[in-house]
């Protein structure tokens, strides 16, 4: 009888020792059925005050979460693969990651960042890769535009994405192909009306004021992410402050004589020594963009993510987490950046050496940081006006979209600084 009782006690002790204490969201290529929604689960946990850890370079940058019935249920509802770990198993993984011989690191995620997307009113989520993937991953965001930015509402947010905007006041350089299109005429009219309402004589002046507010948001400690034309047009607007670079069809008067010599590259975030495109009919802002210089056929268009030391270079390691180092290329108004025009203090995270182009770059300005990602839609190779929207249910494991979501979760890893 005594031996039977001892047997049951041992069984109980064993069952307690293997009790699940953690959930692992594996992010490797073969195990995770929905990489994109896994970010949404992690965000959801942070938003509900659960602790979470990002396991850099462990099985594709996996997430370690506490075990709770509602987390398991949420994973099941959203179709996210997870593995249940005992305390001992989790500690074994953490010990492996901590080993000096492993290029891995554990990063504690502290709070769900408040996300804003700078986008015109009325835009649908599928008009922009970031709003599309935020919606798909079920990560909440707030659309903001010029009125909100100019009234200092960016102070409410930790992370800001710039929609495919033209901050130079040249209406996206669509004049050559679409000057007579009803949508172009309407957008130009709306932009002029908004500028006038906000007290500016020209759209270019109003967009510069917006760009400077965004610059101040970053300097003060904010995180800014931009794709496609928002990248180079933002830098150009800052560098051209006080210089009229717009031709008459854009702002009603001629551009300033010899304006190229008046560009101040010290004011831009990422780019230097670029030459502006003067011709209004060309769908290009400057020689920063590689779209028209590219010689790569679609089947060979890939870029490589750089490898960093996870223990020493934590920030770039977080931004490059993926289940593959080779990412399929994709085009946009600003597809990629001329490598020689990227400032030396800006880190190249992804590049195509065959074409001498940077695809994915990151830098620090003041207390904040920015990331620029070339191209329009990681799963639509050559997106054109009027194309059908991308359906992310068909691309739940997209490496290109994962890079966007790395940036969304990135601010969660930083301790919140006191605002003064």
N, C-alpha and C positions, 0 to 999 in steps of 0.2 A: 504493500500500500504506500509505504514511504517512498519507495523507488518510483512508483507511478506519479506521485506528487512532485518529486524532484524533476521527473521527465517533463511534466506540464510547465513547471517553472522555467526550465531551460528553453522550452519552445517559446514561451512568452518573452523571455529575454532576447532570444534570437529575432523574434518578430519585431520587437521594439528597436533592435539595432539596425534592422533593414528598413525601418519606417521611412517613407519618402519625406524628405525635407526640402527638396529642390526640384525645379523643372528646368530642363535644358532645352532651349530652342536651337537645334543644330542648324548651321548655316552653310554646310558643305554642299557639294554639287549633287550627291546621290541621295541624301537623306531628307532634305527639306522640300516639301511639296509646294510651299508658297513662301518664298523668301520675302516678298514685298509686304505681305500681311504680317509677317513675323515682327517687322519694325513697328507696325501698328499695335500688336499685342504688347510689346515692350513699352511703348508710349502709354498705352492704356494702364499698364501696371504702375508706372511712375505717377500718372495722373491720380491714381487711387492710393497713393502713398506707400506702395510696395517698394521694397528695395530691389534693385536690379544691378547686374554686372555685365559688362561687355568683355568677352574673352577674346582679346585681339589675337588674330592668327591661329586660334584654336578652332579647327573644323570650319574654316571660312568666316570666322568672326561671330561665334555663337553668343547667345544671350543666356545668362543664368538668372532664374527667377525663383522666388519662394514657392513652395507647393501649397496651393489653395484650391478648393473645389471650383471657385468662380473663375480662376485662371485656366484650369483644365477645360472648363465648359466653354470659355471664350475661345480657346485654341480650337476646340472641336467645331464650334459654330463657324469660325472663320477659315477652317481648313488648314491650320498651321500644324506642322509636325512637331511633336515634343517628346522628350524622354524623361521619365521619372527617375530621380537619383536619390539614393540615401545620403545621409550626412557624410558617411565614410567615402562614398563614391565622389561626392562633390569635392571633399577635401583632397582626395587623390588627384583630381583634375587640377585644382588650384595649386597643389604642390608641384605638379608637372609644369604648369605655366610659370611658376615662380623660379624654376631652375635656371641658373645663369646660362646653361647650355642651350636653352630654348629661346627662339625669337618670338616670344609671346608675352602678353601682359594682361593683367586684370584691371579694368577701369570701372570704378563704381559710378553708376548713374544716379544723380541726386534728385532732380526734379524735372517734370515735363516742361520743356520750353514753350513759351507763348509764341505762336507762329502767325506772322502776317504775310500776306501776298500782295505786292503792289501790282494792281491790275485794273484796267478800265472797267467801269460799271457795265453790267450786262454780259460780260464775257462768261462763256460756259467753261466748266472744268477741263474739257477736252481741247480747248484752245491752247493749252500750255501744259508741257510735260509735268511740271511740278504740281500744279493744281490737280492734274489728272491722277498722279500717284498718291498725293495726300488724300484725295477722296477715296481712292481704291484701298489704301492702307487704313482708312478710317482714322486719320490723324486730323484733329480739328484745326482750322485756320480761319483767320479773319481777312476778308478782302479790304484793302485800303487803296486810296488813290490820292490825287494831288491835294484835295482839301484836307484830308486827314493828316497827310505828311506835313503840310505847311502850318497846321495848327498843333504841331508837336505831339501828335498821338502815337508816334513811334516809340515814345518813352514807355508805353504799355507793353511792349513786346521784347522778346529776347532774340528772335530770328526773323529775318526779312528776306523774301525772295522778290527779285525784280522780273516781272513778266517781260515778254519780248518787246520792250519799249524802245522808243527813239528819244533820247534825252537831248538831242541836238536841235530839235524843232524842225526837222526836215521830213516829217511824216513817214518815217521808215524807208525813205528813198524809193518809194513805190511810184514816183511820178512818171518815170519812163514807160512802165508797162500798164499802169492803172489810172492815169490821170483823169480818164473819162468814165471810170467805173463809179456807179452810184455809191458804193460803200466807201470809196476813197474820198469822194466829194463830201459825203456826210461826216466822215471821221474828221476831215480837215475843218469843216464848219463847227463841229462839236468842240474840237480842241481850241479853236479861236474864241468861241463863246466862253469856255471855261477860263481861259487865260484872262479875258476881259473881266469876267465876274470876280476873279481873284486879284484884279488891280494891275495887270501887266499889259503892256502895249503889244507884245509879241509872244507867240507860243515858245520861242527859243528862250526868252527871258524867264518865262514861268517855269519851264522845264529845268533851267539852270538853278533856279531857286529850290526846286524839289531835289535836284541832285546834291546840292550843298547841305540840305537838311539830312539826306540819307548819309552823306559823308560824315556829318556830325554825329549821327546815330552810331556809326561804326567807331569813330574816334572815342566816343563815350563808353564803349564796351559792347556794342551790339555785334551780331553775326549777320553778314549779308551774303546771299547766294544769288548768282545771276547766270542766265543762259542766253545763248544766241546773241541777238543784236543789243540786248541790255548791257552786255559786257563792254564792248568797245565804244558804244555810243555814250555810256556813262562816263568812261574815262576821257573821251573826246570833249564832252560838255564841260567837265571840270578843267581840263587843260586849256580850253578856249574861252574861259571866263573873261568877259569884257571885250571879246573880239567877235565881230559879225562874220560868221562863216556861211550864212544862208543866202542863197540866190533869190532873185525877186519872186519867183513862183512860190516860194515858201513863206517869205515874210514881207513881201511888197516893196523891198528896196534892194539895191545891189549889195553884194558882200564887200567886206573891207578889202582895200587894196593890199596885196602882199601879206595876206593873213597867215600864211604858213609860217612865216618868220616870227610871228607873234605868239605862237603856241608855247605854253609853259608846261613842260613835261613833269616838272616837280609836283604839280597839282594832281596828276593822275595817280590811280591806285597801282596799276599793274604794268602799263605800257610806256615805252620811251621811243623817242626819235621816229615816230610814225609820220607818214605823209598823208594828208587828207585828200579825198577824192573830190575834185572841184565840179566835175560834170554832173548836173542834176539828174540826167537820164540814166546814169549808171547805178545799179542796185548794190552799192557798196559805199561804206563810210570812209575807209582808208585802206592802207596796205597792211594793217594789222591782220585782217582776215585772210585765210588761205583758200577760200572757196574756188576762186577762178585760177589759182596757181596749181591746183592739185592735179596730179598725174595718175592717181591710184584708181584702178577699176574697182567696182563695188565688191567683188569677191575677195579682193586683197586688202580692203579697207578695214584695218583693225588698229587699235592703239594699245600700248602696254602700260599697265600700272606699275609705278616705281615701287621698289621694295625698300622699306625703312626698318630701322631697329625699333621694335615695339617697346622696348624698355627705355630707350633714350629719346626716340622721336615719336612720342605718343600721339601727338596731334595728326601728323601726316599718316601715321599708321591707321588711326581711326577712320580717316577720310578715304582710305584705300581698301578698307575691308571688303572682300569679295570671295566668291567661290571659284574665280578664275582670274588670272593676271592679264589675260588677253580679252579685250572688250571690242565688240563689233562697232565700227565707226558709223556715223550718221551725219547728215548735212543740215544746213540751216542758212539763214542770211549771214551769220557769222559762224562758220563751221569749225575753224581751228585758228590758232594764233601763230603768227610768224615767230619762230623761236628767238631770233635775234632781237626782236622788239619787246621781249619780256624783260622787265627790270631784274637786275641781279639779286635783289633781296626778296624776290617772289619765287616760291617753290613750285617746280613743275611736278605734278603728281601723276600725270599720264601724258604720254607722247607717242608720236608716230615717227620713228627715226627715218623711215624710208622717204618721208616727205619733209623732214626737218620742221615738224610742227608740234606745238604744245596743244593738248586737247583739254587739259584739266589742271588748273593752277590755283595756288592758295597763298595768301599773304596776310600780314598784320599791319593795321593802321591804328596808331594810338593804343587804346586799351582793347580794341575790337579786332575782328578778323573778317576776311572775305574769301570767297571761292568763286572762280569763273569756270564755267563748263561750256565748251563750244558745241554748237549744233542745236537742233530744235526738238527732236523726239527720238530717244534711243531705240525705238522699235519701228520707226518709219524713216527709211533711209534718205529719201529725198522729198521731204514734206513740201507740198505746194498749197497755195491758197485754194480753198474749197475741197481739199482732200478729205476723205472719210476719217473720222476720229479713230485713234488707236483703242483697241479693246484689251485692257490689261489682263482680263481673264485668260487671254491667249498667251500671255507673257508673264506668268507669276514668278518666274525665276530669272527675270531680266537683269544681267550684270550692269547694264547701262543705267537702269532705273535705280539699282541698289546704291549707286554713287550719290544720287540725289538724296536718298533717305539716310545715308551716312551723315550727310551735312545737317539734316533735320535733327537727328539725335545728338549730334556733336555737342551742342551747348549744354545738354543735360550732364555732361561729364565735368563741367567746370563749376567750382563753388560760386555761389551767387555773391557778387561784391556789393558792399554797402553803397547805396546811392546818396550822394551829398548834394 
